[in-house]
């Protein structure tokens, strides 16, 4: 009878340890996935910042060209 209780206790302990190891492994996989997503986010943010800077430069150049065309249209000198 006592041996049966020990067997049941050992089985429950083994099951709990296996579940703990499974959760530990899943946690590690999730941590890696999160790190990968963070890296991808940083890269995307850098790309957006670069595009924003380029867009601003293009806007400034277009404004400059339009101003020069406006001067040509009115016959004034720059």
CORCORRA-V485458 format. One record per residue. N is the residue number from 1. RES is the residue in three letters. PSI is psi in radians with two decimals (999 if undefined). Layout:
n:N res:RES psi:PSI
n:N res:RES psi:PSI
This chain:
n:1 res:UNK psi:-0.83
n:2 res:UNK psi:-0.67
n:3 res:UNK psi:-0.63
n:4 res:UNK psi:-0.71
n:5 res:UNK psi:-0.71
n:6 res:UNK psi:-0.70
n:7 res:UNK psi:-0.77
n:8 res:UNK psi:-0.76
n:9 res:UNK psi:-0.76
n:10 res:UNK psi:-0.71
n:11 res:UNK psi:-0.75
n:12 res:UNK psi:-0.68
n:13 res:UNK psi:-0.77
n:14 res:UNK psi:-0.73
n:15 res:UNK psi:-0.74
n:16 res:UNK psi:-0.73
n:17 res:UNK psi:-0.69
n:18 res:UNK psi:-0.75
n:19 res:UNK psi:-0.71
n:20 res:UNK psi:-0.80
n:21 res:UNK psi:-0.71
n:22 res:UNK psi:-0.75
n:23 res:UNK psi:-0.67
n:24 res:UNK psi:-0.76
n:25 res:UNK psi:-0.79
n:26 res:UNK psi:-0.69
n:27 res:UNK psi:-0.75
n:28 res:UNK psi:-0.73
n:29 res:UNK psi:-0.70
n:30 res:UNK psi:-0.69
n:31 res:UNK psi:-0.74
n:32 res:UNK psi:-0.75
n:33 res:UNK psi:-0.74
n:34 res:UNK psi:-0.74
n:35 res:UNK psi:-0.71
n:36 res:UNK psi:-0.75
n:37 res:UNK psi:-0.70
n:38 res:UNK psi:-0.75
n:39 res:UNK psi:-0.77
n:40 res:UNK psi:-0.68
n:41 res:UNK psi:-0.77
n:42 res:UNK psi:-0.72
n:43 res:UNK psi:-0.71
n:44 res:UNK psi:-0.71
n:45 res:UNK psi:-0.71
n:46 res:UNK psi:-0.71
n:47 res:UNK psi:-0.74
n:48 res:UNK psi:-0.73
n:49 res:UNK psi:-0.72
n:50 res:UNK psi:-0.79
n:51 res:UNK psi:-0.69
n:52 res:UNK psi:-0.77
n:53 res:UNK psi:-0.78
n:54 res:UNK psi:-0.70
n:55 res:UNK psi:-0.72
n:56 res:UNK psi:-0.72
n:57 res:UNK psi:-0.75
n:58 res:UNK psi:-0.75
n:59 res:UNK psi:-0.75
n:60 res:UNK psi:-0.72
n:61 res:UNK psi:-0.71
n:62 res:UNK psi:-0.75
n:63 res:UNK psi:-0.72
n:64 res:UNK psi:-0.78
n:65 res:UNK psi:-0.76
n:66 res:UNK psi:-0.67
n:67 res:UNK psi:-0.70
n:68 res:UNK psi:-0.70
n:69 res:UNK psi:-0.64
n:70 res:UNK psi:-0.71
n:71 res:UNK psi:-0.73
n:72 res:UNK psi:-0.69
n:73 res:UNK psi:-0.63
n:74 res:UNK psi:-0.15
n:75 res:UNK psi:0.26
n:76 res:UNK psi:2.90
n:77 res:UNK psi:2.55
n:78 res:UNK psi:999
